[in-house]
C-alpha cells in the first residue's frame, strides 16, 4: 500500500510538470504558427553556403583553375 501512495504522488507530480511545460510553450508563442515551420523547410532561399569548403589547398587551386578555364564544346 505504501508503494501505491508513492506511485500516485509521482504520477501527479509528472502530470503537473507536463501541464506547466505545456502552458509555458503556449505563453512563449511556440505553438502559434505550425504551418509556417512546415513551409519554411521547403524554401531554399536562405542558408546557402558561399562556396564549397576545401580542406586541401592544392585541390582548391585546381578547382578554381577549372572554373576559370573556358569550356570547349
Backbone as CSV, one residue per row, in Angstrom:
resi,resn,N_x,N_y,N_z,CA_x,CA_y,CA_z,C_x,C_y,C_z
1,UNK,0.826,-1.200,0.000,0.000,0.000,0.000,0.867,1.259,0.000
2,UNK,1.997,1.165,0.687,2.889,2.311,0.769,3.449,2.653,-0.619
3,UNK,3.756,1.647,-1.438,4.287,1.872,-2.774,3.239,2.525,-3.675
4,UNK,1.977,2.154,-3.473,0.905,2.729,-4.277,0.764,4.225,-4.019
5,UNK,0.926,4.630,-2.786,0.852,6.057,-2.440,1.980,6.814,-3.130
6,UNK,3.184,6.242,-3.100,4.316,6.893,-3.761,4.095,6.994,-5.273
7,UNK,3.558,5.945,-5.882,3.314,5.974,-7.324,2.270,7.010,-7.700
8,UNK,1.238,7.190,-6.895,0.220,8.212,-7.162,0.826,9.603,-7.052
9,UNK,1.640,9.818,-6.040,2.285,11.122,-5.859,3.228,11.424,-7.030
10,UNK,3.994,10.433,-7.454,4.912,10.628,-8.586,4.131,10.896,-9.870
11,UNK,3.043,10.173,-10.094,2.233,10.373,-11.302,1.606,11.766,-11.316
12,UNK,1.105,12.214,-10.184,0.530,13.566,-10.116,1.602,14.632,-10.328
13,UNK,2.783,14.403,-9.772,3.884,15.357,-9.969,4.305,15.450,-11.424
14,UNK,4.384,14.308,-12.100,4.744,14.320,-13.522,3.651,14.990,-14.354
15,UNK,2.408,14.803,-13.974,1.309,15.465,-14.673,1.366,16.967,-14.517
16,UNK,1.678,17.429,-13.324,1.785,18.875,-13.076,2.962,19.460,-13.862
17,UNK,4.072,18.744,-13.902,5.237,19.218,-14.672,4.895,19.292,-16.160
18,UNK,4.192,18.295,-16.675,3.784,18.320,-18.082,2.830,19.458,-18.372
19,UNK,1.896,19.711,-17.470,0.954,20.821,-17.656,1.675,22.161,-17.640
20,UNK,2.621,22.323,-16.729,3.388,23.569,-16.677,4.238,23.764,-17.940
21,UNK,4.800,22.691,-18.457,5.583,22.792,-19.693,4.686,23.178,-20.859
22,UNK,3.500,22.611,-20.925,2.564,22.965,-21.991,2.133,24.423,-21.890
23,UNK,1.822,24.885,-20.687,1.421,26.283,-20.515,2.567,27.235,-20.854
24,UNK,3.803,26.835,-20.544,4.952,27.671,-20.886,5.096,27.800,-22.400
25,UNK,4.899,26.690,-23.130,5.003,26.768,-24.587,3.878,27.617,-25.176
26,UNK,2.711,27.570,-24.579,1.598,28.402,-25.070,1.891,29.881,-24.865
27,UNK,2.412,30.233,-23.702,2.687,31.653,-23.411,3.874,32.195,-24.198
28,UNK,4.847,31.345,-24.507,6.027,31.836,-25.222,5.812,31.886,-26.728
29,UNK,4.663,31.415,-27.216,4.336,31.533,-28.628,4.916,30.448,-29.509
30,UNK,5.332,29.342,-28.960,5.937,28.285,-29.760,4.909,27.504,-30.564
31,UNK,3.642,27.589,-30.209,2.619,26.819,-30.901,1.718,27.685,-31.775
32,UNK,2.139,28.911,-32.102,1.272,29.815,-32.844,1.255,29.543,-34.343
33,UNK,2.400,29.279,-34.960,2.477,29.156,-36.411,3.042,27.790,-36.789
34,UNK,2.229,26.769,-36.714,2.704,25.420,-37.026,2.867,25.211,-38.527
35,UNK,2.027,25.831,-39.345,2.129,25.666,-40.795,3.321,26.417,-41.362
36,UNK,3.685,27.528,-40.764,4.824,28.302,-41.255,6.123,27.526,-41.171
37,UNK,6.316,26.781,-40.099,7.535,25.986,-39.951,7.587,24.876,-40.999
38,UNK,6.446,24.306,-41.314,6.415,23.240,-42.319,6.736,23.789,-43.711
39,UNK,6.319,25.004,-43.998,6.581,25.598,-45.304,8.031,26.080,-45.390
40,UNK,8.577,26.596,-44.302,9.954,27.091,-44.304,10.955,25.986,-44.595
41,UNK,10.631,24.755,-44.276,11.533,23.642,-44.568,11.688,23.475,-46.073
42,UNK,10.650,23.747,-46.819,10.673,23.546,-48.263,11.323,24.694,-49.017
43,UNK,11.419,25.873,-48.428,12.003,27.027,-49.092,13.520,26.897,-49.130
44,UNK,14.109,27.292,-50.247,15.553,27.177,-50.415,16.174,28.554,-50.618
45,UNK,15.638,29.564,-49.972,16.115,30.921,-50.178,17.221,31.322,-49.216
46,UNK,17.341,30.652,-48.105,18.284,31.068,-47.075,19.319,29.989,-46.816
47,UNK,20.363,30.376,-46.104,21.387,29.465,-45.615,22.121,28.724,-46.723
48,UNK,22.409,29.406,-47.801,23.228,28.785,-48.847,24.696,29.041,-48.530
49,UNK,25.533,28.051,-48.685,26.952,28.285,-48.434,27.535,29.181,-49.524
50,UNK,28.516,29.986,-49.173,29.123,30.900,-50.129,29.941,30.150,-51.167
51,UNK,30.692,29.175,-50.752,31.440,28.328,-51.666,31.685,26.996,-50.982
52,UNK,32.090,26.023,-51.768,32.342,24.705,-51.204,33.568,24.763,-50.308
53,UNK,33.487,24.170,-49.137,34.666,24.172,-48.266,35.719,23.211,-48.810
54,UNK,36.950,23.657,-48.796,38.038,22.779,-49.226,39.016,22.637,-48.069
55,UNK,39.441,21.430,-47.828,40.342,21.170,-46.722,41.790,21.085,-47.187
56,UNK,41.995,20.950,-48.496,43.329,20.857,-49.039,43.532,22.025,-49.999
57,UNK,44.601,22.779,-49.833,44.813,23.959,-50.655,45.093,23.587,-52.107
58,UNK,45.743,22.470,-52.365,46.046,22.077,-53.734,44.771,21.766,-54.506
59,UNK,43.812,21.108,-53.868,42.552,20.792,-54.529,41.755,22.048,-54.839
60,UNK,41.799,23.042,-53.946,41.034,24.261,-54.190,41.630,25.049,-55.351
61,UNK,42.960,25.043,-55.499,43.583,25.754,-56.605,43.228,25.091,-57.927
62,UNK,43.211,23.776,-57.955,42.835,23.060,-59.167,41.395,23.344,-59.531
63,UNK,40.526,23.343,-58.540,39.106,23.603,-58.781,38.897,25.018,-59.303
64,UNK,39.617,25.992,-58.762,39.474,27.374,-59.224,39.956,27.514,-60.663
65,UNK,41.055,26.833,-61.028,41.547,26.910,-62.398,40.571,26.270,-63.365
66,UNK,39.943,25.184,-62.948,38.979,24.524,-63.820,37.754,25.401,-64.061
67,UNK,37.349,26.165,-63.044,36.195,27.043,-63.205,36.521,28.245,-64.090
68,UNK,37.779,28.732,-64.037,38.151,29.899,-64.814,38.446,29.549,-66.272
69,UNK,38.806,28.307,-66.548,39.170,27.919,-67.900,37.941,27.917,-68.811
70,UNK,38.108,28.361,-70.059,36.960,28.330,-70.986,36.607,26.896,-71.344
71,UNK,35.344,26.651,-71.501,34.866,25.301,-71.815,34.791,25.147,-73.321
72,UNK,35.262,23.999,-73.797,35.158,23.730,-75.216,34.014,22.757,-75.453
73,UNK,33.240,22.991,-76.488,32.081,22.134,-76.752,32.431,21.016,-77.683
